[in-house]
Amino acid sequence: MAVLEVLTWPNPRLRDRAVPVERVDDDLRRFLDDMVETMYADGGVGLAAIQVGDRRRVLVMDLAPKGEPRRPVAMINPEIVASEGEIVWCEGCLSVPGVRAEVTRAERIVVEYLDRDGHAVRRECEGLESVCVQHEMDHLEGLLYFDRLGPLERKAVLAEYEAAERSVGSAG
Ligand code: NI
């Protein structure tokens, strides 16, 4: 398994849109393993292929609490088929390191996808899991969480991010 490079904003490839996977095979499973490894290495709870510069429509996540056995989930060609309610969560993103912001999303969703064996799965998600799936699925459409904010909040988050990037740059 390999740890892949995670693209960070403003890399324009984060605006790419994913294309559906046509075949679930060993090559794809190896890539999913690398994505899971990358997510753990970077301390994230979710990762979309677009974030590592790959346009396959896949995401991985693991919401197991720290100290508990890992429970990685891979979703291939995920689609949200139902959603309801509203939840506000303070989100961060491996592609926008160092900043967080409150984002409003659907509280409960039903997502359909293929698992790593190519089996069709229908999963009901709520709370953090629902937030995570929606956040990663946004990446597959070339969207970042700050795109979900109002113009002022968006500007504030990006200004904070750019300031943090500059200080990291000057320190190095
Ligand atoms: Ni993200």
Backbone and ligand atoms as CSV (ligand in chain L), in Angstrom:
chain,resi,resn,atom,element,x,y,z
A,1,MET,N,N,0.843,-1.204,0.000
A,1,MET,CA,C,0.000,0.000,0.000
A,1,MET,C,C,0.870,1.244,0.000
A,2,ALA,N,N,0.343,2.281,-0.558
A,2,ALA,CA,C,1.133,3.505,-0.690
A,2,ALA,C,C,0.328,4.693,-0.189
A,3,VAL,N,N,1.057,5.658,0.376
A,3,VAL,CA,C,0.423,6.917,0.759
A,3,VAL,C,C,0.538,7.871,-0.424
A,4,LEU,N,N,-0.603,8.360,-0.868
A,4,LEU,CA,C,-0.656,9.224,-2.053
A,4,LEU,C,C,-0.564,10.689,-1.640
A,5,GLU,N,N,-0.225,11.529,-2.604
A,5,GLU,CA,C,-0.163,12.961,-2.316
A,5,GLU,C,C,-1.568,13.558,-2.365
A,6,VAL,N,N,-1.956,14.256,-1.312
A,6,VAL,CA,C,-3.270,14.911,-1.274
A,6,VAL,C,C,-3.120,16.335,-1.824
A,7,LEU,N,N,-3.892,16.656,-2.832
A,7,LEU,CA,C,-3.852,18.000,-3.418
A,7,LEU,C,C,-4.454,18.996,-2.443
A,8,THR,N,N,-3.869,20.192,-2.388
A,8,THR,CA,C,-4.441,21.220,-1.523
A,8,THR,C,C,-4.868,22.425,-2.354
A,9,TRP,N,N,-5.901,23.109,-1.832
A,9,TRP,CA,C,-6.387,24.327,-2.439
A,9,TRP,C,C,-5.259,25.345,-2.540
A,10,PRO,N,N,-5.094,26.096,-3.630
A,10,PRO,CA,C,-5.999,26.222,-4.784
A,10,PRO,C,C,-5.622,25.365,-5.996
A,11,ASN,N,N,-5.160,24.147,-5.791
A,11,ASN,CA,C,-4.858,23.292,-6.950
A,11,ASN,C,C,-6.125,23.148,-7.812
A,12,PRO,N,N,-6.039,23.535,-9.100
A,12,PRO,CA,C,-7.251,23.536,-9.932
A,12,PRO,C,C,-7.836,22.141,-10.151
A,13,ARG,N,N,-7.038,21.096,-9.915
A,13,ARG,CA,C,-7.566,19.740,-10.127
A,13,ARG,C,C,-8.623,19.375,-9.090
A,14,LEU,N,N,-8.688,20.138,-7.998
A,14,LEU,CA,C,-9.764,19.917,-7.022
A,14,LEU,C,C,-11.120,20.301,-7.599
A,15,ARG,N,N,-11.111,21.001,-8.740
A,15,ARG,CA,C,-12.368,21.367,-9.414
A,15,ARG,C,C,-12.775,20.340,-10.474
A,16,ASP,N,N,-11.926,19.313,-10.676
A,16,ASP,CA,C,-12.297,18.251,-11.621
A,16,ASP,C,C,-13.544,17.526,-11.122
A,17,ARG,N,N,-14.294,16.967,-12.068
A,17,ARG,CA,C,-15.456,16.160,-11.694
A,17,ARG,C,C,-15.163,14.695,-11.966
A,18,ALA,N,N,-15.583,13.862,-11.046
A,18,ALA,CA,C,-15.303,12.430,-11.168
A,18,ALA,C,C,-16.173,11.794,-12.246
A,19,VAL,N,N,-15.675,10.683,-12.783
A,19,VAL,CA,C,-16.446,9.912,-13.765
A,19,VAL,C,C,-16.720,8.516,-13.179
A,20,PRO,N,N,-17.915,7.976,-13.454
A,20,PRO,CA,C,-18.270,6.687,-12.851
A,20,PRO,C,C,-17.287,5.577,-13.212
A,21,VAL,N,N,-17.069,4.704,-12.249
A,21,VAL,CA,C,-16.219,3.536,-12.443
A,21,VAL,C,C,-17.024,2.492,-13.212
A,22,GLU,N,N,-16.377,1.870,-14.214
A,22,GLU,CA,C,-17.106,0.873,-15.007
A,22,GLU,C,C,-16.832,-0.555,-14.561
A,23,ARG,N,N,-15.690,-0.767,-13.912
A,23,ARG,CA,C,-15.326,-2.124,-13.531
A,23,ARG,C,C,-14.706,-2.129,-12.147
A,24,VAL,N,N,-15.229,-2.997,-11.276
A,24,VAL,CA,C,-14.631,-3.148,-9.954
A,24,VAL,C,C,-13.656,-4.323,-10.035
A,25,ASP,N,N,-12.367,-3.997,-10.058
A,25,ASP,CA,C,-11.360,-5.051,-10.226
A,25,ASP,C,C,-10.208,-4.842,-9.235
A,26,ASP,N,N,-9.190,-5.673,-9.363
A,26,ASP,CA,C,-8.073,-5.605,-8.414
A,26,ASP,C,C,-7.348,-4.273,-8.478
A,27,ASP,N,N,-7.262,-3.708,-9.671
A,27,ASP,CA,C,-6.609,-2.408,-9.812
A,27,ASP,C,C,-7.346,-1.356,-8.977
A,28,LEU,N,N,-8.668,-1.383,-9.068
A,28,LEU,CA,C,-9.461,-0.425,-8.283
A,28,LEU,C,C,-9.312,-0.716,-6.791
A,29,ARG,N,N,-9.322,-1.986,-6.402
A,29,ARG,CA,C,-9.194,-2.324,-4.976
A,29,ARG,C,C,-7.841,-1.877,-4.425
A,30,ARG,N,N,-6.790,-2.001,-5.230
A,30,ARG,CA,C,-5.474,-1.511,-4.786
A,30,ARG,C,C,-5.513,0.004,-4.565
A,31,PHE,N,N,-6.169,0.685,-5.505
A,31,PHE,CA,C,-6.284,2.148,-5.373
A,31,PHE,C,C,-7.073,2.510,-4.110
A,32,LEU,N,N,-8.153,1.781,-3.840
A,32,LEU,CA,C,-8.947,2.058,-2.633
A,32,LEU,C,C,-8.111,1.822,-1.370
A,33,ASP,N,N,-7.281,0.766,-1.382
A,33,ASP,CA,C,-6.384,0.514,-0.241
A,33,ASP,C,C,-5.423,1.690,-0.046
A,34,ASP,N,N,-4.886,2.195,-1.147
A,34,ASP,CA,C,-3.968,3.345,-1.062
A,34,ASP,C,C,-4.695,4.576,-0.529
A,35,MET,N,N,-5.941,4.756,-0.959
A,35,MET,CA,C,-6.705,5.905,-0.460
A,35,MET,C,C,-6.938,5.800,1.046
A,36,VAL,N,N,-7.279,4.590,1.510
A,36,VAL,CA,C,-7.497,4.388,2.952
A,36,VAL,C,C,-6.200,4.679,3.712
A,37,GLU,N,N,-5.094,4.163,3.199
A,37,GLU,CA,C,-3.789,4.393,3.833
A,37,GLU,C,C,-3.470,5.890,3.892
A,38,THR,N,N,-3.776,6.589,2.805
A,38,THR,CA,C,-3.522,8.026,2.727
A,38,THR,C,C,-4.383,8.777,3.738
A,39,MET,N,N,-5.647,8.372,3.828
A,39,MET,CA,C,-6.571,9.002,4.785
A,39,MET,C,C,-6.048,8.830,6.210
A,40,TYR,N,N,-5.596,7.630,6.566
A,40,TYR,CA,C,-5.060,7.397,7.917
A,40,TYR,C,C,-3.780,8.222,8.130
A,41,ALA,N,N,-2.907,8.234,7.125
A,41,ALA,CA,C,-1.631,8.938,7.261
A,41,ALA,C,C,-1.848,10.433,7.504
A,42,ASP,N,N,-2.897,10.977,6.883
A,42,ASP,CA,C,-3.161,12.412,7.016
A,42,ASP,C,C,-4.137,12.723,8.150
A,43,GLY,N,N,-4.614,11.689,8.844
A,43,GLY,CA,C,-5.488,11.908,9.992
A,43,GLY,C,C,-6.883,12.370,9.625
A,44,GLY,N,N,-7.371,11.962,8.448
A,44,GLY,CA,C,-8.716,12.344,8.028
A,44,GLY,C,C,-9.729,11.257,8.317
A,45,VAL,N,N,-11.016,11.597,8.233
A,45,VAL,CA,C,-12.075,10.592,8.392
A,45,VAL,C,C,-12.689,10.231,7.040
A,46,GLY,N,N,-12.319,10.974,5.991
A,46,GLY,CA,C,-12.838,10.665,4.663
A,46,GLY,C,C,-11.894,11.203,3.607
A,47,LEU,N,N,-11.959,10.600,2.415
A,47,LEU,CA,C,-11.112,11.057,1.306
A,47,LEU,C,C,-11.793,10.680,-0.006
A,48,ALA,N,N,-11.809,11.619,-0.928
A,48,ALA,CA,C,-12.370,11.365,-2.257
A,48,ALA,C,C,-11.223,11.277,-3.265
A,49,ALA,N,N,-11.409,10.454,-4.306
A,49,ALA,CA,C,-10.326,10.233,-5.272
A,49,ALA,C,C,-9.858,11.533,-5.918
A,50,ILE,N,N,-10.783,12.466,-6.139
A,50,ILE,CA,C,-10.410,13.758,-6.736
A,50,ILE,C,C,-9.294,14.427,-5.926
A,51,GLN,N,N,-9.287,14.199,-4.620
A,51,GLN,CA,C,-8.283,14.842,-3.754
A,51,GLN,C,C,-6.876,14.292,-3.970
A,52,VAL,N,N,-6.763,13.133,-4.586
A,52,VAL,CA,C,-5.428,12.613,-4.910
A,52,VAL,C,C,-5.201,12.656,-6.418
A,53,GLY,N,N,-5.987,13.505,-7.096
A,53,GLY,CA,C,-5.761,13.739,-8.521
A,53,GLY,C,C,-6.248,12.617,-9.423
A,54,ASP,N,N,-7.206,11.832,-8.943
A,54,ASP,CA,C,-7.733,10.705,-9.717
A,54,ASP,C,C,-9.227,10.911,-9.908
A,55,ARG,N,N,-9.709,10.713,-11.152
A,55,ARG,CA,C,-11.101,11.073,-11.429
A,55,ARG,C,C,-12.089,9.927,-11.266
A,56,ARG,N,N,-11.652,8.798,-10.735
A,56,ARG,CA,C,-12.619,7.721,-10.501
A,56,ARG,C,C,-13.609,8.135,-9.408
A,57,ARG,N,N,-14.889,7.781,-9.625
A,57,ARG,CA,C,-15.939,8.217,-8.697
A,57,ARG,C,C,-15.980,7.304,-7.470
A,58,VAL,N,N,-15.017,7.491,-6.592
A,58,VAL,CA,C,-14.927,6.671,-5.379
A,58,VAL,C,C,-14.535,7.540,-4.186
A,59,LEU,N,N,-14.956,7.088,-3.016
A,59,LEU,CA,C,-14.553,7.754,-1.777
A,59,LEU,C,C,-14.321,6.684,-0.711
A,60,VAL,N,N,-13.549,7.048,0.288
A,60,VAL,CA,C,-13.358,6.164,1.441
A,60,VAL,C,C,-13.611,6.970,2.706
A,61,MET,N,N,-14.015,6.268,3.774
A,61,MET,CA,C,-14.161,6.946,5.070
A,61,MET,C,C,-13.986,5.920,6.175
A,62,ASP,N,N,-13.701,6.418,7.369
A,62,ASP,CA,C,-13.624,5.574,8.554
A,62,ASP,C,C,-13.957,6.452,9.749
A,63,LEU,N,N,-15.121,6.184,10.337
A,63,LEU,CA,C,-15.579,7.017,11.447
A,63,LEU,C,C,-15.455,6.297,12.786
A,64,ALA,N,N,-14.690,5.196,12.809
A,64,ALA,CA,C,-14.495,4.490,14.077
A,64,ALA,C,C,-13.789,5.421,15.066
A,65,PRO,N,N,-14.292,5.489,16.315
A,65,PRO,CA,C,-13.631,6.351,17.305
A,65,PRO,C,C,-12.186,5.921,17.527
A,66,LYS,N,N,-11.357,6.901,17.891
A,66,LYS,CA,C,-9.938,6.615,18.161
A,66,LYS,C,C,-9.832,5.528,19.230
A,67,GLY,N,N,-8.914,4.591,19.025
A,67,GLY,CA,C,-8.719,3.528,19.993
A,67,GLY,C,C,-9.539,2.290,19.683
A,68,GLU,N,N,-10.550,2.428,18.810
A,68,GLU,CA,C,-11.338,1.260,18.410
A,68,GLU,C,C,-10.786,0.700,17.102
A,69,PRO,N,N,-11.103,-0.583,16.812
A,69,PRO,CA,C,-10.621,-1.153,15.547
A,69,PRO,C,C,-11.086,-0.319,14.361
A,70,ARG,N,N,-10.235,-0.244,13.356
A,70,ARG,CA,C,-10.569,0.545,12.166
A,70,ARG,C,C,-11.726,-0.109,11.409
A,71,ARG,N,N,-12.543,0.753,10.812
A,71,ARG,CA,C,-13.692,0.261,10.032
A,71,ARG,C,C,-13.765,1.027,8.709
A,72,PRO,N,N,-12.804,0.802,7.830
A,72,PRO,CA,C,-12.817,1.558,6.575
A,72,PRO,C,C,-13.990,1.146,5.681
A,73,VAL,N,N,-14.604,2.137,5.073
A,73,VAL,CA,C,-15.704,1.910,4.135
A,73,VAL,C,C,-15.294,2.528,2.804
A,74,ALA,N,N,-15.490,1.800,1.714
A,74,ALA,CA,C,-15.232,2.352,0.377
A,74,ALA,C,C,-16.551,2.409,-0.371
A,75,MET,N,N,-16.814,3.521,-1.015
A,75,MET,CA,C,-18.029,3.681,-1.811
A,75,MET,C,C,-17.631,3.939,-3.260
A,76,ILE,N,N,-18.129,3.086,-4.136
A,76,ILE,CA,C,-17.860,3.203,-5.572
A,76,ILE,C,C,-19.143,3.685,-6.248
A,77,ASN,N,N,-19.031,4.720,-7.052
A,77,ASN,CA,C,-20.189,5.327,-7.737
A,77,ASN,C,C,-21.333,5.672,-6.772
A,78,PRO,N,N,-21.034,6.360,-5.676
A,78,PRO,CA,C,-22.104,6.674,-4.718
A,78,PRO,C,C,-23.117,7.668,-5.287
A,79,GLU,N,N,-24.377,7.452,-4.930
A,79,GLU,CA,C,-25.451,8.394,-5.294
A,79,GLU,C,C,-26.346,8.561,-4.076
A,80,ILE,N,N,-26.703,9.791,-3.766
A,80,ILE,CA,C,-27.659,10.039,-2.685
A,80,ILE,C,C,-29.056,9.952,-3.275
A,81,VAL,N,N,-29.881,9.035,-2.746
A,81,VAL,CA,C,-31.204,8.810,-3.329
A,81,VAL,C,C,-32.314,9.399,-2.455
A,82,ALA,N,N,-31.985,9.794,-1.226
A,82,ALA,CA,C,-32.974,10.448,-0.364
A,82,ALA,C,C,-32.226,11.245,0.688
A,83,SER,N,N,-32.830,12.357,1.103
A,83,SER,CA,C,-32.215,13.134,2.178
A,83,SER,C,C,-33.290,13.894,2.919
A,84,GLU,N,N,-33.048,14.153,4.210
A,84,GLU,CA,C,-34.012,14.932,4.981
A,84,GLU,C,C,-33.330,15.583,6.179
A,85,GLY,N,N,-33.982,16.595,6.712
A,85,GLY,CA,C,-33.486,17.252,7.911
A,85,GLY,C,C,-32.318,18.179,7.618
A,86,GLU,N,N,-31.777,18.735,8.695
A,86,GLU,CA,C,-30.697,19.700,8.563
A,86,GLU,C,C,-29.756,19.528,9.739
A,87,ILE,N,N,-28.477,19.579,9.455
A,87,ILE,CA,C,-27.483,19.470,10.524
A,87,ILE,C,C,-26.368,20.471,10.234
A,88,VAL,N,N,-25.872,21.091,11.300
A,88,VAL,CA,C,-24.738,22.016,11.160
A,88,VAL,C,C,-23.529,21.350,11.803
A,89,TRP,N,N,-22.447,21.238,11.056
A,89,TRP,CA,C,-21.249,20.570,11.566
A,89,TRP,C,C,-20.041,21.441,11.257
A,90,CYS,N,N,-19.097,21.482,12.182
A,90,CYS,CA,C,-17.865,22.238,11.946
A,90,CYS,C,C,-16.911,21.347,11.148
A,91,GLU,N,N,-16.787,21.619,9.852
A,91,GLU,CA,C,-16.051,20.737,8.951
A,91,GLU,C,C,-14.642,21.234,8.670
A,92,GLY,N,N,-13.760,20.280,8.466
A,92,GLY,CA,C,-12.424,20.576,7.969
A,92,GLY,C,C,-12.196,19.717,6.740
A,93,CYS,N,N,-11.058,19.892,6.085
A,93,CYS,CA,C,-10.809,19.154,4.846
A,93,CYS,C,C,-9.302,18.977,4.670
A,94,LEU,N,N,-8.872,17.765,4.325
A,94,LEU,CA,C,-7.446,17.514,4.116
A,94,LEU,C,C,-6.885,18.371,2.985
A,95,SER,N,N,-7.749,18.844,2.096
A,95,SER,CA,C,-7.290,19.682,0.979
A,95,SER,C,C,-7.285,21.168,1.326
A,96,VAL,N,N,-7.810,21.495,2.512
A,96,VAL,CA,C,-7.806,22.891,2.981
A,96,VAL,C,C,-7.320,22.869,4.432
A,97,PRO,N,N,-6.073,22.432,4.645
A,97,PRO,CA,C,-5.619,22.166,6.011
A,97,PRO,C,C,-5.542,23.432,6.861
A,98,GLY,N,N,-5.840,23.240,8.150
A,98,GLY,CA,C,-5.623,24.318,9.109
A,98,GLY,C,C,-6.821,25.188,9.398
A,99,VAL,N,N,-7.902,25.047,8.644
A,99,VAL,CA,C,-9.091,25.861,8.923
A,99,VAL,C,C,-10.322,24.968,8.991
A,100,ARG,N,N,-11.364,25.468,9.649
A,100,ARG,CA,C,-12.628,24.755,9.766
A,100,ARG,C,C,-13.747,25.776,9.669
A,101,ALA,N,N,-14.937,25.291,9.330
A,101,ALA,CA,C,-16.092,26.188,9.305
A,101,ALA,C,C,-17.370,25.373,9.443
A,102,GLU,N,N,-18.410,26.023,9.957
A,102,GLU,CA,C,-19.698,25.352,10.137
A,102,GLU,C,C,-20.441,25.322,8.807
A,103,VAL,N,N,-20.855,24.125,8.422
A,103,VAL,CA,C,-21.559,23.922,7.159
A,103,VAL,C,C,-22.906,23.267,7.463
A,104,THR,N,N,-23.943,23.699,6.749
A,104,THR,CA,C,-25.273,23.107,6.916
A,104,THR,C,C,-25.498,22.066,5.822
A,105,ARG,N,N,-25.897,20.872,6.227
A,105,ARG,CA,C,-26.168,19.788,5.266
A,105,ARG,C,C,-27.407,19.014,5.707
A,106,ALA,N,N,-27.808,18.035,4.879
A,106,ALA,CA,C,-28.922,17.158,5.242
A,106,ALA,C,C,-28.515,16.289,6.427
A,107,GLU,N,N,-29.422,16.106,7.385
A,107,GLU,CA,C,-29.070,15.336,8.575
A,107,GLU,C,C,-29.074,13.836,8.307
A,108,ARG,N,N,-30.016,13.415,7.479
A,108,ARG,CA,C,-30.093,11.983,7.156
A,108,ARG,C,C,-30.112,11.814,5.638
A,109,ILE,N,N,-29.362,10.831,5.181
A,109,ILE,CA,C,-29.367,10.531,3.741
A,109,ILE,C,C,-29.448,9.017,3.538
A,110,VAL,N,N,-29.891,8.647,2.358
A,110,VAL,CA,C,-29.755,7.255,1.909
A,110,VAL,C,C,-28.821,7.307,0.705
A,111,VAL,N,N,-27.736,6.529,0.790
A,111,VAL,CA,C,-26.758,6.525,-0.302
A,111,VAL,C,C,-26.664,5.113,-0.878
A,112,GLU,N,N,-26.629,5.043,-2.201
A,112,GLU,CA,C,-26.460,3.761,-2.881
A,112,GLU,C,C,-25.108,3.749,-3.573
A,113,TYR,N,N,-24.409,2.624,-3.488
A,113,TYR,CA,C,-23.077,2.531,-4.081
A,113,TYR,C,C,-22.709,1.068,-4.274
A,114,LEU,N,N,-21.572,0.838,-4.916
A,114,LEU,CA,C,-21.004,-0.504,-4.990
A,114,LEU,C,C,-19.905,-0.604,-3.950
A,115,ASP,N,N,-19.837,-1.749,-3.268
A,115,ASP,CA,C,-18.722,-1.933,-2.337
A,115,ASP,C,C,-17.520,-2.489,-3.105
A,116,ARG,N,N,-16.436,-2.774,-2.382
A,116,ARG,CA,C,-15.189,-3.139,-3.064
A,116,ARG,C,C,-15.276,-4.501,-3.745
A,117,ASP,N,N,-16.335,-5.253,-3.467
A,117,ASP,CA,C,-16.549,-6.514,-4.189
A,117,ASP,C,C,-17.515,-6.333,-5.356
A,118,GLY,N,N,-17.969,-5.087,-5.553
A,118,GLY,CA,C,-18.881,-4.828,-6.662
A,118,GLY,C,C,-20.337,-5.087,-6.327
A,119,HIS,N,N,-20.626,-5.323,-5.047
A,119,HIS,CA,C,-22.007,-5.549,-4.626
A,119,HIS,C,C,-22.723,-4.228,-4.384
A,120,ALA,N,N,-23.989,-4.171,-4.799
A,120,ALA,CA,C,-24.784,-2.963,-4.592
A,120,ALA,C,C,-25.180,-2.864,-3.123
A,121,VAL,N,N,-24.972,-1.688,-2.547
A,121,VAL,CA,C,-25.267,-1.447,-1.138
A,121,VAL,C,C,-26.179,-0.230,-1.030
A,122,ARG,N,N,-27.121,-0.298,-0.120
A,122,ARG,CA,C,-27.976,0.838,0.193
A,122,ARG,C,C,-27.767,1.126,1.675
A,123,ARG,N,N,-27.298,2.315,1.998
A,123,ARG,CA,C,-26.917,2.592,3.383
A,123,ARG,C,C,-27.599,3.867,3.866
A,124,GLU,N,N,-28.189,3.782,5.050
A,124,GLU,CA,C,-28.787,4.969,5.666
A,124,GLU,C,C,-27.748,5.586,6.582
A,125,CYS,N,N,-27.514,6.879,6.428
A,125,CYS,CA,C,-26.498,7.560,7.226
A,125,CYS,C,C,-27.146,8.720,7.968
A,126,GLU,N,N,-26.654,8.977,9.177
A,126,GLU,CA,C,-27.096,10.176,9.887
A,126,GLU,C,C,-25.927,10.772,10.653
A,127,GLY,N,N,-26.110,11.998,11.108
A,127,GLY,CA,C,-25.075,12.646,11.908
A,127,GLY,C,C,-23.763,12.798,11.148
A,128,LEU,N,N,-22.657,12.531,11.856
A,128,LEU,CA,C,-21.333,12.722,11.254
A,128,LEU,C,C,-21.160,11.897,9.977
A,129,GLU,N,N,-21.698,10.682,9.974
A,129,GLU,CA,C,-21.548,9.846,8.774
A,129,GLU,C,C,-22.228,10.491,7.573
A,130,SER,N,N,-23.408,11.045,7.805
A,130,SER,CA,C,-24.134,11.731,6.731
A,130,SER,C,C,-23.332,12.940,6.234
A,131,VAL,N,N,-22.792,13.704,7.174
A,131,VAL,CA,C,-21.969,14.876,6.828
A,131,VAL,C,C,-20.761,14.450,5.998
A,132,CYS,N,N,-20.104,13.397,6.458
A,132,CYS,CA,C,-18.871,12.932,5.798
A,132,CYS,C,C,-19.154,12.480,4.366
A,133,VAL,N,N,-20.199,11.691,4.180
A,133,VAL,CA,C,-20.528,11.209,2.827
A,133,VAL,C,C,-20.835,12.399,1.916
A,134,GLN,N,N,-21.609,13.367,2.418
A,134,GLN,CA,C,-21.954,14.531,1.583
A,134,GLN,C,C,-20.720,15.364,1.258
A,135,HIS,N,N,-19.826,15.524,2.242
A,135,HIS,CA,C,-18.590,16.289,2.025
A,135,HIS,C,C,-17.743,15.617,0.938
A,136,GLU,N,N,-17.568,14.298,1.052
A,136,GLU,CA,C,-16.726,13.589,0.073
A,136,GLU,C,C,-17.399,13.558,-1.302
A,137,MET,N,N,-18.722,13.429,-1.319
A,137,MET,CA,C,-19.412,13.427,-2.611
A,137,MET,C,C,-19.325,14.789,-3.286
A,138,ASP,N,N,-19.280,15.845,-2.495
A,138,ASP,CA,C,-19.044,17.175,-3.073
A,138,ASP,C,C,-17.711,17.206,-3.825
A,139,HIS,N,N,-16.669,16.614,-3.205
A,139,HIS,CA,C,-15.362,16.577,-3.884
A,139,HIS,C,C,-15.485,15.923,-5.261
A,140,LEU,N,N,-16.334,14.902,-5.350
A,140,LEU,CA,C,-16.476,14.178,-6.624
A,140,LEU,C,C,-17.138,15.050,-7.685
A,141,GLU,N,N,-17.756,16.165,-7.244
A,141,GLU,CA,C,-18.346,17.137,-8.178
A,141,GLU,C,C,-17.470,18.383,-8.305
A,142,GLY,N,N,-16.276,18.325,-7.726
A,142,GLY,CA,C,-15.388,19.486,-7.812
A,142,GLY,C,C,-15.730,20.595,-6.836
A,143,LEU,N,N,-16.501,20.255,-5.793
A,143,LEU,CA,C,-16.905,21.266,-4.806
A,143,LEU,C,C,-16.133,21.088,-3.505
A,144,LEU,N,N,-15.815,22.216,-2.864
A,144,LEU,CA,C,-15.181,22.184,-1.550
A,144,LEU,C,C,-16.172,22.740,-0.538
A,145,TYR,N,N,-15.940,22.417,0.746
A,145,TYR,CA,C,-16.982,22.774,1.718
A,145,TYR,C,C,-17.223,24.279,1.788
A,146,PHE,N,N,-16.169,25.077,1.497
A,146,PHE,CA,C,-16.395,26.533,1.583
A,146,PHE,C,C,-17.337,27.027,0.482
A,147,ASP,N,N,-17.537,26.204,-0.561
A,147,ASP,CA,C,-18.526,26.575,-1.588
A,147,ASP,C,C,-19.952,26.554,-1.025
A,148,ARG,N,N,-20.133,25.892,0.103
A,148,ARG,CA,C,-21.460,25.784,0.740
A,148,ARG,C,C,-21.742,26.944,1.693
A,149,LEU,N,N,-20.759,27.812,1.889
A,149,LEU,CA,C,-20.918,28.922,2.844
A,149,LEU,C,C,-21.468,30.157,2.141
A,150,GLY,N,N,-21.993,31.079,2.925
A,150,GLY,CA,C,-22.374,32.380,2.395
A,150,GLY,C,C,-21.115,33.132,1.980
A,151,PRO,N,N,-21.261,34.185,1.142
A,151,PRO,CA,C,-20.087,34.875,0.591
A,151,PRO,C,C,-19.128,35.439,1.647
A,152,LEU,N,N,-19.659,35.968,2.741
A,152,LEU,CA,C,-18.778,36.564,3.756
A,152,LEU,C,C,-17.994,35.497,4.507
A,153,GLU,N,N,-18.711,34.428,4.885
A,153,GLU,CA,C,-18.049,33.340,5.602
A,153,GLU,C,C,-16.988,32.684,4.727
A,154,ARG,N,N,-17.352,32.519,3.461
A,154,ARG,CA,C,-16.427,31.895,2.517
A,154,ARG,C,C,-15.142,32.711,2.411
A,155,LYS,N,N,-15.330,34.031,2.317
A,155,LYS,CA,C,-14.190,34.932,2.201
A,155,LYS,C,C,-13.315,34.846,3.458
A,156,ALA,N,N,-13.965,34.782,4.623
A,156,ALA,CA,C,-13.234,34.736,5.892
A,156,ALA,C,C,-12.416,33.447,5.995
A,157,VAL,N,N,-13.024,32.312,5.634
A,157,VAL,CA,C,-12.315,31.031,5.712
A,157,VAL,C,C,-11.113,31.030,4.770
A,158,LEU,N,N,-11.309,31.538,3.556
A,158,LEU,CA,C,-10.206,31.526,2.589
A,158,LEU,C,C,-9.099,32.491,2.996
A,159,ALA,N,N,-9.470,33.614,3.607
A,159,ALA,CA,C,-8.453,34.565,4.080
A,159,ALA,C,C,-7.633,33.929,5.200
A,160,GLU,N,N,-8.316,33.227,6.100
A,160,GLU,CA,C,-7.627,32.554,7.203
A,160,GLU,C,C,-6.690,31.478,6.658
A,161,TYR,N,N,-7.181,30.750,5.672
A,161,TYR,CA,C,-6.379,29.686,5.054
A,161,TYR,C,C,-5.131,30.267,4.379
A,162,GLU,N,N,-5.330,31.349,3.637
A,162,GLU,CA,C,-4.192,31.940,2.926
A,162,GLU,C,C,-3.161,32.501,3.899
A,163,ALA,N,N,-3.636,33.066,4.995
A,163,ALA,CA,C,-2.709,33.591,6.013
A,163,ALA,C,C,-1.909,32.454,6.623
A,164,ALA,N,N,-2.582,31.330,6.913
A,164,ALA,CA,C,-1.898,30.169,7.497
A,164,ALA,C,C,-0.878,29.617,6.506
A,165,GLU,N,N,-1.244,29.536,5.226
A,165,GLU,CA,C,-0.332,29.039,4.191
A,165,GLU,C,C,0.918,29.913,4.120
A,166,ARG,N,N,0.704,31.245,4.187
A,166,ARG,CA,C,1.831,32.185,4.098
A,166,ARG,C,C,2.776,32.005,5.258
A,167,SER,N,N,2.215,31.810,6.474
A,167,SER,CA,C,3.109,31.694,7.623
A,167,SER,C,C,3.881,30.374,7.566
A,168,VAL,N,N,3.227,29.310,7.054
A,168,VAL,CA,C,3.941,28.044,6.868
A,168,VAL,C,C,5.067,28.240,5.857
A,169,GLY,N,N,4.736,28.966,4.766
A,169,GLY,CA,C,5.728,29.211,3.727
A,169,GLY,C,C,6.919,29.995,4.239
A,170,SER,N,N,6.658,31.029,5.039
A,170,SER,CA,C,7.769,31.876,5.492
A,170,SER,C,C,8.612,31.134,6.538
A,171,ALA,N,N,7.955,30.213,7.279
A,171,ALA,CA,C,8.715,29.453,8.281
A,171,ALA,C,C,9.666,28.470,7.588
A,172,GLY,N,N,9.233,27.996,6.392
A,172,GLY,CA,C,10.087,27.007,5.693
A,172,GLY,C,C,11.044,27.764,4.805
L,1,NI,NI,NI,-12.536,17.379,2.038
